[in-house]
Amino acid sequence: MKATRVGERNKRIKIYKAAKVSDGQGGFRKGKPALLATVWAAIHPAKFWAGNAAGGPISGVTQGITIKTLKGLDESCTVTYKDTTYEILNLDYSVDGEVTLTCKAVVHRG
């Protein structure tokens, strides 16, 4: 993968870190996510794929996002871009100084 130029990172995204809150019984539960950073990003074209799982057809859409390397970023973080929230599926650090996030849109049902 080639490095992105600074001019290609022309979209603003917000990255939220999942917070852990005590559940009062010695464990933790997910709390309200805290803003980790607002950064410039390169948004790649969405990838559509189809496959089979347990004998049935499945399909999915993933979104690639490239940013500068960010301290504290992991798969528990979420990304917000244009009023859409994405969960991070994978972090690719193959290019020095930047990270490419493979994300999936969070769908709320009910």
VMD Tcl script that draws the C-alpha trace (Angstrom):
set ca {
  {0.00 0.00 0.00}
  {1.34 3.44 -0.88}
  {1.45 6.37 1.51}
  {-1.29 8.98 1.23}
  {-0.39 12.58 0.52}
  {-1.45 15.21 3.02}
  {-3.83 16.72 0.45}
  {-5.68 13.40 0.18}
  {-6.60 13.56 3.86}
  {-9.28 16.21 3.31}
  {-12.25 14.96 5.37}
  {-12.81 15.54 9.10}
  {-13.72 12.55 11.24}
  {-14.24 12.11 14.96}
  {-12.85 9.11 16.80}
  {-14.47 8.00 20.06}
  {-12.89 5.70 22.64}
  {-15.13 3.21 24.43}
  {-15.31 4.00 28.15}
  {-15.57 1.39 30.88}
  {-17.85 2.14 33.82}
  {-18.06 0.13 37.01}
  {-21.25 -1.93 37.19}
  {-21.23 -1.87 41.00}
  {-20.59 -5.61 41.25}
  {-16.85 -5.67 40.63}
  {-17.14 -5.71 36.82}
  {-17.38 -3.19 34.04}
  {-19.89 -2.23 31.37}
  {-19.68 0.04 28.36}
  {-20.20 3.67 29.20}
  {-20.75 6.70 27.00}
  {-17.88 6.93 24.47}
  {-15.41 9.78 25.02}
  {-14.01 11.83 22.14}
  {-10.43 10.67 21.49}
  {-9.62 13.02 18.60}
  {-10.91 14.94 15.61}
  {-8.55 14.27 12.69}
  {-8.14 14.72 8.94}
  {-8.72 11.52 6.98}
  {-8.67 10.08 3.48}
  {-11.95 8.26 2.84}
  {-11.51 5.36 0.39}
  {-14.30 3.99 -1.84}
  {-16.60 1.50 -0.09}
  {-15.95 -2.19 -0.75}
  {-18.92 -4.47 -1.38}
  {-18.47 -8.22 -0.94}
  {-20.54 -11.39 -0.94}
  {-19.78 -14.81 0.45}
  {-21.11 -17.85 2.26}
  {-21.42 -18.48 5.97}
  {-22.77 -21.73 7.39}
  {-24.14 -22.64 3.97}
  {-26.07 -19.42 3.42}
  {-25.26 -16.31 1.40}
  {-24.03 -13.20 3.19}
  {-22.94 -9.77 2.03}
  {-21.27 -6.78 3.56}
  {-19.94 -3.29 2.98}
  {-16.65 -2.05 4.45}
  {-15.22 1.44 4.42}
  {-11.49 2.26 4.36}
  {-10.26 5.35 6.20}
  {-6.61 6.48 6.40}
  {-5.34 8.82 9.13}
  {-2.03 9.71 10.74}
  {-0.94 7.31 13.47}
  {-2.93 8.11 16.62}
  {-2.02 7.15 20.17}
  {-4.77 5.25 21.98}
  {-6.49 4.01 18.81}
  {-7.69 0.38 18.87}
  {-10.55 -1.81 17.66}
  {-12.78 -0.72 20.55}
  {-12.97 2.81 19.09}
  {-15.72 4.09 16.82}
  {-15.52 6.62 13.99}
  {-18.10 9.25 13.06}
  {-18.17 10.71 9.55}
  {-21.13 12.59 8.00}
  {-23.54 11.55 10.78}
  {-22.69 7.85 10.29}
  {-21.02 5.82 13.02}
  {-18.55 3.11 12.03}
  {-17.03 0.34 14.12}
  {-13.39 -0.53 13.45}
  {-12.81 -4.06 12.18}
  {-9.06 -3.86 11.51}
  {-6.10 -1.49 11.87}
  {-3.38 -1.63 9.18}
  {-0.03 -0.08 10.18}
  {1.85 -1.23 7.04}
  {2.77 2.37 6.04}
  {5.00 4.37 8.39}
  {3.28 7.33 10.03}
  {-0.27 6.40 9.14}
  {-2.93 3.80 9.84}
  {-5.71 2.54 7.59}
  {-8.93 1.63 9.37}
  {-11.24 -0.98 7.89}
  {-14.68 -0.07 9.21}
  {-18.29 -1.21 9.04}
  {-21.29 1.08 9.49}
  {-23.16 0.55 12.75}
  {-26.80 -0.29 12.08}
  {-29.31 0.44 14.82}
  {-32.43 -1.68 14.74}
  {-35.48 -1.29 16.90}
}
mol new
graphics top color blue
foreach p $ca { graphics top sphere $p radius 0.5 }
foreach p [lrange $ca 0 end-1] q [lrange $ca 1 end] { graphics top cylinder $p $q radius 0.2 }
display resetview
